[in-house]
Amino acid sequence: MKHALTAVLERNTTFTADFTTEPYEAGWATEARWFVRTLALEGDAPTLHLATQISPDGLHWCDDETAEQVTTEPGLVSWRVREFGHWLRLRASLRGGDPQAKVLIYLALKS
């Protein structure tokens, strides 16, 4: 029997500095997909850089080989992740002058 789950990791959250999401245990899943909806991106030439991070234990992290996603305006971006091991989280970096981003972050998992 296949399983699927979508977790909402951030909902209408405004960030003014770099951040990571809470770790999510996904060892049961064979595939994952991030959905990041940027509701507002403000500041002087702001950009939001998003990268998947993986971990064997939920404590020690490294970037996944998946290409970094870059957002320069409100909208939805998505990318898939495979062969990720046991834990996932999202690392976000805000760049530009006095940047601010309001986002929703979903993690969809399937076995």
N, C-alpha and C positions, 0 to 999 in steps of 0.2 A: 504494500500500500504506500502510495506516495504522500508526502506531507508538504504543506506550504504554509508560510507564515509571513506576515508583514508587521514589522515593529516600527513604531513611531519613536524616534530617538530624540528629536527636538521638534517643538511645535510653537511656531510664531515667536521664536527666541531671537533677541537682538544681541549681536556680538560686536564688541569694539576692539577686540584683540584676538590673537591666535587662540585656537581652542581645539580640543579633541572631544569626541562623543564618549559616552560611557561604553566600556567594553561589552560586546555581545557574544555569548557563547553560541557557536554555530557548527559544532563538530558533527551534528547529525545531518547537516545539509550538504548537498553536492554542488550547489550553485547559489550564488548570491547576486543581487543587483541593488546598487545604491540609487536612490532618487533624492535629489536635492532641489527643492524649490526655493529660489531666492525671491522673496517678496519685495525687498527694498535693498538697494546697494547705494550708499551715499558717501560723500567725501570728495576729495580732490583726486580724480582719476583712479577710483577704487577698483581693485580686482580681488576676487575670492579664489584662492587656489585650494583644491581638494585632492586628498590622496588617501587611498586605502592603506590601513596598517593591519598587520597580522601578528599573532602571538601564539606560542604553544601553551602558555599558562595564564594569560590574562594580566600578567605583570610586566613582562619584558616585550618591547614592541620594535618592529622594523617595518619599513615601507614595503608594500607588495610591488611586484613588477609592473602592475597596471599603470598606464600613463596618467600623470596628474591632469585633472580637469581644471580649466580656468574659466571663470565667469566674470563678465564685465558689465552685465546688466541684468535686471530681473528676468526670471524665466525658470524653466525646468531643465536640468541636466541629469543624465543617467549613464551608468556604465556597469558592466558585469565583472564579476570576480569568480575565478574558479581555482580549485586546488589550493585552498587557503588555510588548511589545517583546522585549528579548533576555535580561535577567537578572532573577532573582527572589530575594528573601530575606524572612525573617520578622523583624519587630521586636517584642519583647515587653517589657512594662513591668509590674513587680510593685509593687503598692500595698498599703497597710495597715501595721500595726505588725510589724516584724521578719518580713516575708513570706518564704516558701520554697515553691518549686514543683518537683515532680518530673514530668517530661514525656517523651513520645515525640512526635516531629514528623515527619510524612510529607508529601512533595510528590508528587502524582500528575499526570503530564503525558500529553497525547494530541495526535497530529497530525491 
